[in-house]
Amino acid sequence: MEDDIKKLLYQNVQDTKEVLAMVKKIKHYVAFQQIFGIIKLVLVLVPIILAIIYGMPLVRQAIGTYQQVIGSVNTLQGTANQATGLMGIFNNLQGNGGMTEEQIKKFLH
C-alpha cells in the first residue's frame, strides 16, 4: 500500500512539473501576443496620425484649387450666358436694323 502511495505521489509530482512547464510556455505566448498586439496597433495608428498631421495641408491646398476651378467654371458660365443674351438681342433686332430703347438698355447692362 505504501508503495502505491509513493508511486502516485511521484506520478503527481511529474504531472505537476509538466503542467508547470506548459503554463510557463502559455505565459510567454500570451506576453508575446500582447506585445505584438501593441506593435500592430502602433503600426496602424502612427501612419494614420502622420497622414492627418501632414496630409491636411495637402487636402486644404487641393480644396483651394478645386474652389478656384469651380469659380472659373462659374465665371465661364456667366460669360456664356451674357454671350447668349447678346446673341438673343442681335437676333431680335428690328427688320430695319434699329434697336428699341429696351434692347439698348438690356445690351448696356
C-alpha positions as CSV (number, residue, x, y, z in Angstrom):
1,M,0.0,0.0,0.0
2,E,2.8,2.4,0.9
3,D,4.5,1.7,-2.5
4,D,1.3,2.6,-4.3
5,I,1.1,5.9,-2.5
6,K,4.7,6.6,-3.3
7,K,4.1,5.8,-7.0
8,L,1.0,8.0,-7.0
9,L,2.9,10.8,-5.3
10,Y,5.8,10.5,-7.7
11,Q,3.4,10.5,-10.7
12,N,1.6,13.5,-9.2
13,V,4.9,15.4,-9.0
14,Q,5.8,14.5,-12.6
15,D,2.4,15.7,-13.8
16,T,2.7,18.9,-11.8
17,K,6.1,19.6,-13.4
18,E,4.7,19.1,-16.9
19,V,1.7,21.4,-16.1
20,L,4.1,24.0,-14.8
21,A,6.2,23.8,-17.9
22,M,3.1,24.2,-20.1
23,V,1.9,27.1,-18.0
24,K,5.3,28.9,-18.4
25,K,5.0,28.4,-22.2
26,I,1.5,29.7,-22.2
27,K,2.5,32.8,-20.2
28,H,5.3,33.5,-22.6
29,Y,2.9,33.1,-25.6
30,V,0.4,35.4,-24.0
31,A,3.0,38.0,-23.2
32,F,4.3,37.9,-26.8
33,Q,0.8,38.2,-28.1
34,Q,0.2,41.3,-26.0
35,I,3.5,42.9,-27.1
36,F,2.7,42.1,-30.8
37,G,-0.8,43.4,-30.4
38,I,0.6,46.7,-29.2
39,I,3.1,46.8,-32.0
40,K,0.3,46.1,-34.6
41,L,-1.7,48.9,-33.0
42,V,1.2,51.3,-33.2
43,L,1.9,50.3,-36.9
44,V,-1.7,51.1,-37.8
45,L,-2.2,54.2,-35.7
46,V,1.1,56.0,-36.4
47,P,0.7,56.2,-40.2
48,I,-2.9,57.4,-39.7
49,I,-1.9,60.1,-37.3
50,L,1.0,61.2,-39.5
51,A,-1.3,61.2,-42.5
52,I,-3.7,63.5,-40.7
53,I,-0.9,65.8,-39.5
54,Y,1.0,66.1,-42.8
55,G,-1.9,65.4,-45.2
56,M,-4.2,68.2,-44.0
57,P,-2.3,71.0,-45.7
58,L,-2.3,69.0,-48.9
59,V,-6.1,68.5,-48.6
60,R,-6.6,72.2,-47.9
61,Q,-4.5,73.0,-51.0
62,A,-6.5,70.6,-53.1
63,I,-9.8,72.1,-51.9
64,G,-8.5,75.6,-52.7
65,T,-7.6,74.5,-56.2
66,Y,-11.0,72.8,-56.6
67,Q,-12.7,76.0,-55.5
68,Q,-10.7,78.1,-58.0
69,V,-11.7,75.7,-60.7
70,I,-15.3,75.9,-59.7
71,G,-15.1,79.7,-59.6
72,S,-13.6,79.7,-63.1
73,V,-16.4,77.4,-64.4
74,N,-19.0,79.7,-62.9
75,T,-17.3,82.7,-64.5
76,L,-17.3,81.0,-67.8
77,Q,-20.9,80.1,-67.4
78,G,-21.8,83.7,-66.7
79,T,-19.8,84.8,-69.7
80,A,-21.6,82.2,-71.9
81,N,-25.0,83.4,-70.5
82,Q,-24.0,87.0,-71.4
83,A,-23.0,85.9,-74.9
84,T,-26.3,84.1,-75.3
85,G,-28.1,87.2,-74.2
86,L,-26.2,89.3,-76.7
87,M,-26.9,86.9,-79.4
88,G,-30.6,87.0,-78.5
89,I,-30.6,90.8,-78.7
90,F,-28.9,90.7,-82.1
91,N,-31.3,88.1,-83.3
92,N,-34.2,90.2,-82.1
93,L,-33.2,93.4,-84.0
94,Q,-36.0,95.0,-85.9
95,G,-36.0,94.5,-89.6
96,N,-34.8,98.0,-90.4
97,G,-31.6,97.5,-88.3
98,G,-32.7,99.8,-85.5
99,M,-32.8,98.8,-81.8
100,T,-35.6,99.6,-79.4
101,E,-34.8,101.6,-76.2
102,E,-35.4,98.5,-74.2
103,Q,-32.9,96.5,-76.2
104,I,-30.3,99.2,-75.9
105,K,-30.7,99.2,-72.1
106,K,-30.5,95.4,-72.0
107,F,-27.4,95.5,-74.1
108,L,-25.7,98.1,-72.0
109,H,-26.4,96.4,-68.6
